[in-house]
Amino acid sequence: MSFPPLSRRHLLQVTGAAAVTSAAAALVGSSAVEAAITQAYAFDLGQVRLTASRWLDNQNRTVSYLRFVDVDRMLYNFRANHRLSTNGAASNGGWDAPNFPFRTHMQGHFLTAWAQAWAVLGDTTCRDKATYMVAELAKCQTNNPAAGFSAGYLCGFPESDFDNLEAGRLSNGNVPYYVIHKTLAGLLDVWRLLGSTQARDVLLKLAGWVDTRTARLSSSQMQSVLNTEFGGMNAVLADIHLQTGDSRWLTTAQRFDHAAVFNPLASNSDQLNGLHANTQVPKWIGAPREYRATNTTRYRDIATNAWNIAVTGHTYVIGGNSQAEHFRPRNAIAGYLAKDTCEHCNTYNMLKLTHELITLYPERVDLVDFYERALLNHIIGAQNPADGHGHVTYFTPLNPGGRRGVGPAWGGGTWSTDYNSFWCCQGTGIEVNTSLANSIYFYNDTTLIVNMFFPSVLNWTQRGITVTQATTYPVSDTTTLTVTGTVSGTWTMRIRIPRWTSGATVSVNGVAQDIATTPDSYAVLTRSWSSGDTVTVRLPMRVTMWAANDNTNVSAAVYGPVVLAGNYGNTSLSSPPSLNVASVARTSSGSLAFSATANGSTVSLLPFYDAQNMNYTVYWNAPGQVGGPTPPTAPPTTATPTATASATPTVSPTVSPTATSSPPGSGQATAVYRITGSWSGGFQAEVTVTAGAAPIKGWTVSWSFPNGQTVNQLWNGTYTQSGANVSVSNVSYNGALAAGASTTFGFLGTSTGTNNPPTNLTCTTT
């Protein structure tokens, strides 16, 4: 997240009046560098609120837990270590037990989540819990002389663990700087989001302890220390620099640049195989933060290369990565479909990295496509919807017959618990589910960027504009954005057109807009606005098969952005079932319910995020295309379509002749047929119907196939197939289309010959 610049009042709070001039100069310098680099800005957390939706449900469950948890229990290890009374509080279990090596990592997560709940919702209970914990941590820090600790130290285990770390003799399983990172990050968030000067004071004392501790080490000693997991120490210290303008914290941050990891990434070399995955990703997040602070492009390249390498070579279809917490060989996906895939922390941290990169490259649709895919298919479903406190699974299994609710190797269990788990993934779970709206909208000057399609309200207070987004996406393929407030004047709304769609449309107040809606781009809507203007965006969805990188005959079914899972109840599976791709059929227009044939039997498919309390499969024995089908283009309507048969689907974005309706229909319309995928024995295609100068009440499209092709299934559940056989297909729709508006439906088919487009294409209106 890009941090807002400090005001003069905050500078006085940070530095004191005597030093304000020099601090202000430093802050202006760092802010100028950051401003020159940043191409898009996220809105503050409090400016975007979710409305009724699955995302809001997740947030509500997490906030319920945050309001419930006993702060005194969370302070137990801090107080005991700093030689203060534990005030009769019970101790915790799991990864916060009094004898667990890296106890007190979780408390920083709580500070962040409480602060976010205050920022997003104005939740005073969460605010008060954060304020109370900070006050008690300050007491722990103050008691350091009596506890025998150095000034500024704040932790739940002895400072001697850092002595052992530096000497290379730490053997108790502790990861000391990992814990310090969480505490620093939590304190920073309480300072930024609650305006707590006490959090600022405790934060800077602890950061000062880190500086003093690391400044005395040689470069080689420091690099040795960095071989032990240290979270995102470079990221949080760079953040403190950006927040204060004090170069001391940037110098300290750069000591945590891990050469063994950064050097290969700087040269775009994938050396991730065998590395503990979540040890690496937080370091990557630090790189763009350091780039903002220094304008050193090497940091930008490290972050960009890390993202590209991880997403293209190490990521499962749901957006998660890692197996048994480790990166595997590049492109090794089908070979590692296991019970312990996709650690939750990894995906949360990849979202944070992606968020950073969006602000640097706001034109890159692939960044937001990934963000949506990972948030929707991994993060949302990692929370147990049956648990009022929103507990999470550590791993998300992707083995055939997998089932959510798998704890870590160290501690085990199924779902996290109130006081006896406190895994890292529980910590990232409470953070992500209190910041779900942080990447829906971005802005640059007067341009609004709409990146995701969640029910939400944006209060663009800087301009006096409110944007209300109403949608049931992804159940529906349509969203509306109503713009109210001081909206007069000409400005631009940029709307993401995902790679997976085709035939997208944008209309304003019911009038189709003549703007490009090319997949993998942004539709640019520039107009003179009036309060009450409503923008309607339609992103047609279809089922596509996403192949594993290492085996194009092992693939997942994906509907638009939604990964589908097969519901196998309590049945065990030993291998991916063989899916008849052409049989996949949506069975409801009001939900994402599908049916298909696999291993010769009928199976129900549903969104993977809803695959709870059941055995499921995500990957099938079925052909697909790595990364999903290439987005179709719009070639000239006079082109003669051809398609080449192949073992796996390949896209041939070709167009057949256009048919124009004729009276006595209610208005004229045109239909365009495109082949969007072709393989041996089957094909994908779509038909786009566009109303003419007058609205139409309904339409029918008919065609003949010359080569024994058969339409098996329509992809859009709002349409009905009125007839299909080996030679003729007919599709009708009774819904109205406004003048100039378009709609697209897609279908799967089988063939016994070459996949040619149809002949005798006709479109009639009713």
C-alpha positions, 0 to 999 in steps of 0.5 A: 500500500502506498502511504499518505505523506505525513502532515507537519503536525505528524512531523512534530509528533515524530521528531520534535519541533527542533528537528522538524525542518530537517525531517521535513526536508528528508520527507519531502525528498523521499515523497518526491521520489515515491511520487515520481515512481507511482503511476496509480494510487490505492484509496485509503482503507476507509474509503472503500466499503464492501456491501452484501456479498461473500466477501463481506461475509468473510470480513464479518466473521473475521471481525467477530473473532477480532472483537472476541479475542482476549488481549490479556491472553495475547500479552501473556508471553510479552509480559512474562518475558519482560518480567511483568505480571501476566495479570492472571491471564491464561496462556495460549497454545499452538504457535503462541504457547509459552515454550514455542520457539517463535511465540508472539509473532501473532500479536503483530497480525492482531495489531494490523487486523484491529487497525484495519477493522477500525479504518474500514468499519470504524469498529471501536472495540477493535480500536480499543483492543489495539490501543490497549495492547500498544499501551501494555507493550510500552510497559514491557519495553520500559521494563527492559532494564529489569528484564536484562534486555537492551533498550527498545527490545520487545519480544516474547522470547529472550534476547539471547536468541539473537546472540545465538542467531548471529553466532550461527548456533541457534538450534531451537527452531526460532526465526527471531527477525520473523517475529520482530517483523510482525511486531513492527508491521503491527505497530506501524499500522496502529500508528498510521491507521489509528494515529496512535503516537504511543504506537509510533514511540514503541515502533521507533524504539524497536526499530532503533534496537534493530538498527543498533543490533545489525549495524555492528555486524559485517556484511558477511555476518549479516548475510549469514543471519539472513539465511534464517527466515526474517519475514519482510524486515526490509519491507517494514523498515522501508515503510518506516522510512517512507513514513518518517523521511528518516534515512536511518530506517532505509539504511537499516532496511537495506541490510536485510537485502538478501543477496542469495535471493535478490541477485538471481532475481535481478538477472531474471533467473529462476532459482526457486526450486527447493526454497521455503516459499513463504520465506522468500515472498515477504522479501520480494515485497520489500523490493518495490518499497525500497524502489519507492525510497531510492528510485533504484531500478534494480529493486523494481526489476527484482520485484517484477521478475519475482512476480513473473517467475512465481506466477508463470512457473510455480502457481496452481490454477487457484492462484496459490503456490508451493507444496509442503511449503516449498517451491518445486521445479519450474512448471512442476504442477501436475506432479505435485497435486498433494494434500499440502499445496498452497500455503495460505500465507504465500498467497496473501503475500503474493497479493501484497506484492501484486498490489505494489506492482499495480501501482507501478504498472497500472496498465498491466491487466495480468496483475489484476487478473492474478489478484482476482484469481488468487483472492477469489479461488484461494483466499476466500475459500480458505476461510471456513464459512461454517465458523463464526470466527472465520477460522482458516485452513493452513494448506488448501489441498489440490490432490484428487479427493482433497478436502479443506481443513489441513493444518501445518506439519508443525502442530497439525490440526484441521482448521485454526482455533480461537487460542490453540493454533496461531499459525502464520496462516491464521495471522495472515487470515485475519489481515487479508479478511479485513482488507478485502476491498483494498484493490478494487479501485485505484486512481491517478489524478482525476482518472478512476481505475476499476480493477475488480467487480465486488459489491462496494461503495467508494467514497472518493472524498478528494473529489466529492464523488461516490461510486456504488458498485452493484453486482452478483459477480461472478454468478452474473457477468454484469456489474453496474457502477453508479456515480453520484456527488460532485461529478461534473466535468470531463474525466476518465474511468478505466475499466479492466477487461480481463483476459478470459472474456470476449465480447465485453460491453460498456454502456452508460445509462443504457446506451452502448459506448463506442469504446474498445473492450479488447481482452487483456486491456482497459476500456477507457471511458472518457465523458462529461459526467452527471450525478446519477450516471450509471455504467454497466459493464458486461464480461461474458464468461465461458468454461475454459480448460486451464492445463497444468504447466507440466502436463496439458492433459491434466487441467482445471475447468474455469468459468470466467474467473472462477475455478470449478471443483467436482463434488465427490462427497465422501468418496476417495479418489486416487487420480484425477477423474477423466472429464468429458469437457463437452459435457460441462453444463451450467444448470442454474442461472441463479448460481454457479452450479454445473454438471458434467460427466467424468469417468462415465458418471455424472458429477456436480461442479461448483465454485472451488471457493464453495467446495467446503465439507466435501471431497473434491477435485480441481484438476481433471484428466482432460486436455487444456491449455497452459494459462487458459485460452488466449483471448480472442481478437476481432478479425475482419468479418470478411475473413474465411475461418479455418482451424487446425486440429491438435491434441490440445485446444488451440485458439483460432479467433476467426469469424464467419459471415455476418447475418442481418435480421429482417422484418417483421422483427421488432428491430434489426440485429446482427449475429457474428460467429467466432471459433475460439478454440479448436482441437481434435474431436471438438471445438469452442465457439461463440456468437455475438448478437448486436441490436441495431438502431432500435431495441429488440425483444428477443432473437433467434440464431440458426446455422448449419454445420457442413462437417458433422459438428455437434453443439453439446452445451451452451456456456451461458445459463441464461440462454436455452438451446432449442435444437441441436443435431449433427447438422443444424443448431438453433439458439433463441433468447427472449431477453431484450437488448437495448439499441446498439447493445450486444450479448455473447453466448458460447458453446462447446461442441464435438466434431468428426471432421475439420472444425469449420464455421457454419453455413447459412447463419441467420439471425431473426428478431422477435 
